[in-house]
Each structure stands twice: as structure tokens, then as C-alpha cells.
Amino acid sequence: MSTAPSSFADWEPHRLRQVAESFGVDAERYDRARPRYPDTLIQRVIVASPGIEFLDVGCGTGIGARQYRAAGCTVLGVDPDARMAEVARQTGIEVEIGKFEDWDAGGRSFDAVVAGQSWHWVDPIRGAGKAAQVLRRHGLLALYWHVFDPPREVGAAFGDVLQRVAPDAPLQNPGLELQQGNLKRAIEGIRTAGGFGEPEQWRYEWQREYTREEWLDHLLTTGTLTLLAPDQLATVLEAVGTTIDSMGGGFTMEYTTLAAAATRTADA
């Protein structure tokens, strides 16, 4: 029986813990293969924040946290996966283990709460409420997701082989419709929880070049493939790799990063 929802309206990823907890299987690969965030986004978050003390929710291996730290911020991460957190700690990021909704801030407060590629694993209403509790006056909540659009040949090869070897694999393709849904749920959660001004929406377009090896490395960190059996996984990688070989061994990926940002109101 398929675990995928019948429509994007039914997609509640924060309930799919099996997928959420699969990324730590190879945390070092995740850190190596997953893309950074646009520098323009990082700088905009910093400028919009009243200070430089940040809380990174679902920080994973610290990809975004390191970007904020490099820009002069102090960053504390929170993540439910100890395996991911250990990789972040090895790079100097302080991380506490737990689900953000249940995490004990111990009376601490922050200038910004950020979440890159992770807020869809958080209950959108409880998470926004918790963010309002730990943010200082006029603090910023910034949530963002990548949308990637591989060349038609690469996307078709992946979709065809995955449908053949694992037709019941959970839906986990970060296309525009899915990530717009994540953004919409986040905004609705912020509005419902209260304590924030009206959320803004930001959008950034950028590109990244991938070799065959780099893209297959990235695929191995995606939620769907982390759940496949070894023979299924080998078949998928072979099909996609062969397609990339036919394109000269690499391609240009078009990325869009979607963001929602809201400021904590003084009376929260």
C-alpha cells in the first residue's frame, strides 16, 4: 500500500517520521552533497534580524548554520537526529538534540529562528508558536526551501525507473508545487499561531553545475532513495547515471529558493 498522499493538499510531511529520520543514515554524504543557500538569502535574513544570535531549527549537518556563522552570527542548532548533529558539531556548530516543538529552550531567547529545508518536518502551528516564544522582540522567523528542476532527460529517467522499481515509494520530489505547498502551510501556521506580523514571501533564482558523480551523490541523500533496498537503489542510479553520461557527463541545475519571513510582534 502506498504511503504517498493522493494530492498535495493531503501532504503532511511532519507526520512521515520514517522519511525524516532517514537522512542520518549517511550524514557525511548529506553534508557533502546537499547544496548551500543563496548568499543573497543569508544576507537578507541577517539584515532583517534585530541581532546576530540565531537558532537553526532542523539544522542537520550544519550547512546553513555554517553560512550564518561565516557571516558573523552566533548559531545554536536543534535537530532530532544525533547522527546529523554529530557532523555539525565536528565543524564547530553547537547542536542540541530534540524535536523543536518539544525542545526546552531553558529560558534562552534569540534574534532569529531559521529553518532551511526542514520546517516541513515541524508541526506548522506548534512550531510557529514555539518560535514566537523563543524570539526576542522584533525577532525574525525565516523558513526556506529549495526547488530544483533537473534537465528533462534526467528528470524523466529518474521518474521512469523509480516508478518501475518502487511504485509505492513515498512522495518526495521537491518540485515547485510541493515546495509551494510547504511554504503555504508554513504561512498558515504562522498566522494561526499568532505573535507575528504578516509573513513576507521571498524568491531566489540560481544555478549549480553537477557532474554525474555529484548528482548521484545528491540523489542518495533524498528521502525516497534512502528508503530503497540496495538492488532497487542500484537500478535507479544506473539509469540516471547512464542518462547523464549521454549528456556529456554533467548538466546545469536550475534552482529556486522559496522563503517565508515574519517578524515577532512587540505584544507576542
C-alpha positions as a LaTeX table, in Angstrom:
\begin{tabular}{lrrr}
\hline
Residue & $x$ (\AA) & $y$ (\AA) & $z$ (\AA) \\
\hline
Met1 & 0.00 & 0.00 & 0.00 \\
Ser2 & 1.39 & 3.39 & $-0.96$ \\
Thr3 & 2.36 & 5.88 & 1.74 \\
Ala4 & 2.14 & 8.77 & $-0.71$ \\
Pro5 & $-0.77$ & 11.20 & $-0.38$ \\
Ser6 & $-3.47$ & 11.29 & $-3.05$ \\
Ser7 & $-2.90$ & 15.03 & $-3.55$ \\
Phe8 & $-0.58$ & 17.79 & $-2.39$ \\
Ala9 & $-3.42$ & 19.05 & $-0.19$ \\
Asp10 & $-3.08$ & 15.83 & 1.84 \\
Trp11 & 0.72 & 16.04 & 2.14 \\
Glu12 & 1.67 & 16.33 & 5.83 \\
Pro13 & 5.39 & 15.59 & 5.88 \\
His14 & 5.79 & 16.29 & 9.61 \\
Arg15 & 3.93 & 13.01 & 10.17 \\
Leu16 & 6.27 & 10.95 & 7.95 \\
Arg17 & 8.95 & 10.29 & 10.56 \\
Gln18 & 10.38 & 7.33 & 8.64 \\
Val19 & 11.45 & 9.67 & 5.85 \\
Ala20 & 12.51 & 12.47 & 8.18 \\
Glu21 & 14.77 & 10.15 & 10.16 \\
Ser22 & 16.33 & 8.51 & 7.10 \\
Phe23 & 18.75 & 11.30 & 6.22 \\
Gly24 & 21.15 & 10.45 & 9.04 \\
Val25 & 21.94 & 7.04 & 7.53 \\
Asp26 & 24.86 & 8.70 & 5.74 \\
Ala27 & 25.15 & 12.11 & 7.34 \\
Glu28 & 28.59 & 12.85 & 5.91 \\
Arg29 & 27.30 & 12.28 & 2.38 \\
Tyr30 & 24.34 & 14.55 & 3.14 \\
Asp31 & 26.69 & 17.31 & 4.26 \\
Arg32 & 28.86 & 16.87 & 1.17 \\
Ala33 & 26.13 & 16.60 & $-1.43$ \\
Arg34 & 23.34 & 18.94 & $-0.33$ \\
Pro35 & 23.51 & 22.50 & $-1.75$ \\
Arg36 & 24.19 & 25.65 & 0.23 \\
Tyr37 & 21.72 & 28.52 & 0.41 \\
Pro38 & 22.00 & 31.62 & $-1.78$ \\
Asp39 & 24.25 & 34.22 & $-0.20$ \\
Thr40 & 21.63 & 36.86 & $-1.04$ \\
Leu41 & 19.12 & 34.98 & 1.15 \\
Ile42 & 21.57 & 34.60 & 4.03 \\
Gln43 & 22.39 & 38.32 & 3.94 \\
Arg44 & 18.73 & 39.32 & 3.74 \\
Val45 & 17.91 & 37.24 & 6.82 \\
Ile46 & 20.78 & 38.82 & 8.73 \\
Val47 & 19.76 & 42.35 & 7.74 \\
Ala48 & 16.11 & 41.69 & 8.70 \\
Ser49 & 17.09 & 40.29 & 12.11 \\
Pro50 & 17.49 & 42.67 & 15.09 \\
Gly51 & 20.68 & 40.91 & 16.16 \\
Ile52 & 23.10 & 38.08 & 15.39 \\
Glu53 & 22.06 & 35.33 & 17.83 \\
Phe54 & 20.39 & 32.66 & 15.69 \\
Leu55 & 18.56 & 29.40 & 16.34 \\
Asp56 & 18.69 & 26.97 & 13.40 \\
Val57 & 15.76 & 24.53 & 13.54 \\
Gly58 & 16.39 & 21.17 & 11.92 \\
Cys59 & 19.98 & 22.25 & 11.35 \\
Gly60 & 21.01 & 18.80 & 10.11 \\
Thr61 & 24.73 & 18.71 & 9.43 \\
Gly62 & 25.02 & 22.49 & 9.77 \\
Ile63 & 25.07 & 23.54 & 6.12 \\
Gly64 & 23.10 & 26.74 & 6.70 \\
Ala65 & 24.44 & 27.27 & 10.21 \\
Arg66 & 27.99 & 27.47 & 8.87 \\
Gln67 & 26.93 & 30.12 & 6.36 \\
Tyr68 & 25.44 & 32.26 & 9.12 \\
Arg69 & 28.50 & 31.72 & 11.31 \\
Ala70 & 30.80 & 32.74 & 8.44 \\
Ala71 & 28.76 & 35.94 & 8.15 \\
Gly72 & 29.38 & 36.78 & 11.81 \\
Cys73 & 26.37 & 35.24 & 13.56 \\
Thr74 & 26.29 & 33.06 & 16.66 \\
Val75 & 24.29 & 29.93 & 15.86 \\
Leu76 & 22.72 & 27.21 & 18.01 \\
Gly77 & 21.25 & 24.26 & 16.16 \\
Val78 & 18.38 & 21.98 & 17.15 \\
Asp79 & 17.90 & 18.66 & 15.39 \\
Pro80 & 16.18 & 15.37 & 16.29 \\
Asp81 & 18.88 & 13.22 & 14.65 \\
Ala82 & 22.03 & 12.70 & 16.70 \\
Arg83 & 23.88 & 11.38 & 13.65 \\
Met84 & 23.32 & 14.58 & 11.70 \\
Ala85 & 24.10 & 16.70 & 14.74 \\
Glu86 & 27.45 & 14.98 & 15.25 \\
Val87 & 28.60 & 16.02 & 11.78 \\
Ala88 & 27.56 & 19.60 & 12.53 \\
Arg89 & 29.45 & 19.54 & 15.82 \\
Gln90 & 32.59 & 18.34 & 14.05 \\
Thr91 & 32.50 & 21.61 & 12.09 \\
Gly92 & 32.15 & 23.71 & 15.24 \\
Ile93 & 28.37 & 24.16 & 15.31 \\
Glu94 & 26.73 & 23.74 & 18.73 \\
Val95 & 23.69 & 21.46 & 18.44 \\
Glu96 & 21.08 & 20.25 & 20.91 \\
Ile97 & 19.05 & 17.11 & 20.19 \\
Gly98 & 15.27 & 17.18 & 20.04 \\
Lys99 & 12.15 & 17.97 & 18.06 \\
Phe100 & 11.75 & 21.72 & 18.00 \\
Glu101 & 8.13 & 21.64 & 19.19 \\
Asp102 & 9.20 & 19.79 & 22.37 \\
Trp103 & 12.68 & 21.30 & 22.80 \\
Asp104 & 13.41 & 23.08 & 26.10 \\
Ala105 & 14.94 & 26.48 & 25.43 \\
Gly106 & 15.83 & 26.84 & 29.11 \\
Gly107 & 14.81 & 30.47 & 29.18 \\
Arg108 & 17.07 & 31.42 & 26.28 \\
Ser109 & 15.92 & 33.76 & 23.53 \\
Phe110 & 17.15 & 34.55 & 20.03 \\
Asp111 & 17.18 & 37.30 & 17.42 \\
Ala112 & 16.22 & 34.93 & 14.61 \\
Val113 & 14.81 & 31.44 & 14.22 \\
Val114 & 15.69 & 29.98 & 10.83 \\
Ala115 & 14.91 & 26.68 & 9.15 \\
Gly116 & 16.37 & 25.57 & 5.83 \\
Gln117 & 14.84 & 22.56 & 4.12 \\
Ser118 & 13.41 & 21.42 & 7.46 \\
Trp119 & 10.26 & 23.25 & 8.56 \\
His120 & 8.01 & 20.76 & 6.72 \\
Trp121 & 9.10 & 18.21 & 9.34 \\
Val122 & 7.79 & 20.56 & 12.07 \\
Asp123 & 4.13 & 20.88 & 13.01 \\
Pro124 & 3.42 & 24.25 & 11.35 \\
Ile125 & 1.21 & 25.67 & 14.11 \\
Arg126 & 3.06 & 24.31 & 17.15 \\
Gly127 & 6.37 & 25.22 & 15.54 \\
Ala128 & 5.36 & 28.81 & 14.87 \\
Gly129 & 4.06 & 29.11 & 18.40 \\
Lys130 & 7.34 & 27.80 & 19.80 \\
Ala131 & 9.28 & 30.23 & 17.60 \\
Ala132 & 7.24 & 33.14 & 18.97 \\
Gln133 & 8.12 & 32.01 & 22.50 \\
Val134 & 11.89 & 31.93 & 21.95 \\
Leu135 & 12.24 & 35.02 & 19.76 \\
Arg136 & 13.10 & 38.40 & 21.18 \\
Arg137 & 11.04 & 41.49 & 20.46 \\
His138 & 11.00 & 42.09 & 16.70 \\
Gly139 & 12.88 & 38.82 & 16.18 \\
Leu140 & 12.70 & 37.15 & 12.77 \\
Leu141 & 11.32 & 33.76 & 11.77 \\
Ala142 & 12.72 & 32.76 & 8.35 \\
Leu143 & 11.79 & 29.47 & 6.66 \\
Tyr144 & 13.03 & 28.40 & 3.24 \\
Trp145 & 13.11 & 25.55 & 0.74 \\
His146 & 14.93 & 24.67 & $-2.46$ \\
Val147 & 13.09 & 23.79 & $-5.64$ \\
Phe148 & 15.27 & 22.11 & $-8.22$ \\
Asp149 & 14.49 & 21.45 & $-11.83$ \\
Pro150 & 16.89 & 18.99 & $-13.47$ \\
Pro151 & 17.03 & 18.77 & $-17.27$ \\
Arg152 & 14.07 & 16.97 & $-18.78$ \\
Glu153 & 16.14 & 13.90 & $-19.68$ \\
Val154 & 17.46 & 13.47 & $-16.14$ \\
Gly155 & 14.07 & 14.00 & $-14.53$ \\
Ala156 & 12.36 & 11.60 & $-16.92$ \\
Ala157 & 14.97 & 8.89 & $-16.36$ \\
Phe158 & 14.60 & 9.19 & $-12.59$ \\
Gly159 & 10.80 & 9.19 & $-12.66$ \\
Asp160 & 10.58 & 6.24 & $-15.04$ \\
Val161 & 12.98 & 3.99 & $-13.18$ \\
Leu162 & 11.59 & 4.86 & $-9.76$ \\
Gln163 & 8.07 & 4.08 & $-10.92$ \\
Arg164 & 9.31 & 0.73 & $-12.20$ \\
Val165 & 11.33 & $-0.40$ & $-9.18$ \\
Ala166 & 9.41 & 1.27 & $-6.33$ \\
Pro167 & 5.93 & 2.42 & $-7.37$ \\
Asp168 & 4.87 & 2.77 & $-3.73$ \\
Ala169 & 7.80 & 4.97 & $-2.68$ \\
Pro170 & 6.70 & 7.97 & $-0.58$ \\
Leu171 & 6.25 & 11.22 & $-2.45$ \\
Gln172 & 9.49 & 13.17 & $-2.01$ \\
Asn173 & 10.20 & 15.22 & $-5.10$ \\
Pro174 & 10.95 & 18.85 & $-4.20$ \\
Gly175 & 9.26 & 20.30 & $-7.23$ \\
Leu176 & 7.63 & 23.71 & $-7.32$ \\
Glu177 & 4.12 & 22.51 & $-6.42$ \\
Leu178 & 5.31 & 20.56 & $-3.40$ \\
Gln179 & 7.52 & 23.32 & $-2.03$ \\
Gln180 & 4.87 & 25.96 & $-2.63$ \\
Gly181 & 2.61 & 23.73 & $-0.54$ \\
Asn182 & 5.23 & 23.63 & 2.22 \\
Leu183 & 5.50 & 27.42 & 2.04 \\
Lys184 & 1.73 & 27.84 & 2.17 \\
Arg185 & 1.39 & 25.56 & 5.22 \\
Ala186 & 4.18 & 27.43 & 6.96 \\
Ile187 & 2.49 & 30.77 & 6.37 \\
Glu188 & $-0.86$ & 29.45 & 7.53 \\
Gly189 & 0.80 & 28.06 & 10.65 \\
Ile190 & 2.38 & 31.44 & 11.41 \\
Arg191 & $-0.95$ & 33.22 & 11.01 \\
Thr192 & $-2.81$ & 30.67 & 13.12 \\
Ala193 & $-0.24$ & 30.58 & 15.93 \\
Gly194 & $-0.21$ & 34.36 & 16.24 \\
Gly195 & 2.53 & 36.53 & 17.63 \\
Phe196 & 3.86 & 37.58 & 14.23 \\
Gly197 & 3.24 & 40.27 & 11.67 \\
Glu198 & 2.07 & 39.31 & 8.19 \\
Pro199 & 4.64 & 36.97 & 6.59 \\
Glu200 & 6.61 & 38.10 & 3.57 \\
Gln201 & 7.49 & 35.77 & 0.70 \\
Trp202 & 10.94 & 35.84 & $-0.90$ \\
Arg203 & 12.20 & 34.05 & $-4.00$ \\
Tyr204 & 15.73 & 33.50 & $-5.32$ \\
Glu205 & 16.78 & 32.01 & $-8.67$ \\
Trp206 & 20.23 & 30.49 & $-9.08$ \\
Gln207 & 22.18 & 27.71 & $-10.81$ \\
Arg208 & 24.63 & 24.98 & $-9.94$ \\
Glu209 & 26.73 & 22.74 & $-12.18$ \\
Tyr210 & 26.66 & 18.99 & $-11.46$ \\
Thr211 & 28.88 & 16.18 & $-12.65$ \\
Arg212 & 27.47 & 12.66 & $-12.88$ \\
Glu213 & 29.11 & 11.71 & $-9.59$ \\
Glu214 & 27.89 & 14.82 & $-7.80$ \\
Trp215 & 24.28 & 14.36 & $-8.86$ \\
Leu216 & 24.18 & 10.67 & $-7.97$ \\
Asp217 & 25.70 & 11.60 & $-4.60$ \\
His218 & 22.88 & 14.11 & $-4.12$ \\
Leu219 & 20.21 & 11.57 & $-5.09$ \\
Leu220 & 21.48 & 9.22 & $-2.40$ \\
Thr221 & 20.51 & 11.83 & 0.21 \\
Thr222 & 16.90 & 12.29 & $-0.92$ \\
Gly223 & 14.06 & 10.93 & 1.17 \\
Thr224 & 12.77 & 8.47 & $-1.39$ \\
Leu225 & 16.09 & 6.81 & $-2.17$ \\
Thr226 & 17.18 & 6.50 & 1.46 \\
Leu227 & 14.32 & 4.02 & 1.90 \\
Leu228 & 15.06 & 1.76 & $-1.09$ \\
Ala229 & 16.57 & $-1.71$ & $-0.96$ \\
Pro230 & 20.15 & $-1.99$ & $-2.33$ \\
Asp231 & 19.08 & $-3.64$ & $-5.61$ \\
Gln232 & 16.39 & $-1.02$ & $-6.21$ \\
Leu233 & 18.85 & 1.76 & $-5.46$ \\
Ala234 & 21.47 & 0.35 & $-7.84$ \\
Thr235 & 18.92 & 0.18 & $-10.66$ \\
Val236 & 17.88 & 3.81 & $-10.13$ \\
Leu237 & 21.44 & 5.10 & $-10.02$ \\
Glu238 & 22.44 & 3.15 & $-13.11$ \\
Ala239 & 19.53 & 4.52 & $-15.13$ \\
Val240 & 20.11 & 8.12 & $-14.09$ \\
Gly241 & 23.89 & 7.86 & $-14.46$ \\
Thr242 & 23.59 & 6.45 & $-17.98$ \\
Thr243 & 21.37 & 9.36 & $-18.95$ \\
Ile244 & 23.85 & 11.90 & $-17.59$ \\
Asp245 & 26.67 & 10.14 & $-19.46$ \\
Ser246 & 24.70 & 10.58 & $-22.69$ \\
Met247 & 24.58 & 14.34 & $-21.95$ \\
Gly248 & 28.34 & 14.64 & $-21.69$ \\
Gly249 & 28.74 & 13.68 & $-18.04$ \\
Gly250 & 27.14 & 16.68 & $-16.40$ \\
Phe251 & 24.46 & 19.35 & $-16.52$ \\
Thr252 & 23.32 & 22.72 & $-15.15$ \\
Met253 & 20.67 & 22.60 & $-12.44$ \\
Glu254 & 18.17 & 25.42 & $-12.18$ \\
Tyr255 & 17.34 & 26.18 & $-8.54$ \\
Thr256 & 14.68 & 28.33 & $-6.92$ \\
Thr257 & 14.75 & 29.01 & $-3.19$ \\
Leu258 & 11.38 & 29.97 & $-1.70$ \\
Ala259 & 11.19 & 31.67 & 1.69 \\
Ala260 & 8.67 & 32.95 & 4.20 \\
Ala261 & 9.76 & 35.54 & 6.76 \\
Ala262 & 7.76 & 37.05 & 9.64 \\
Thr263 & 8.66 & 39.41 & 12.46 \\
Arg264 & 7.61 & 38.75 & 16.06 \\
Thr265 & 5.26 & 41.45 & 17.20 \\
Ala266 & 6.03 & 43.50 & 20.30 \\
Asp267 & 2.94 & 42.19 & 22.12 \\
Ala268 & 3.60 & 38.49 & 21.43 \\
\hline
\end{tabular}
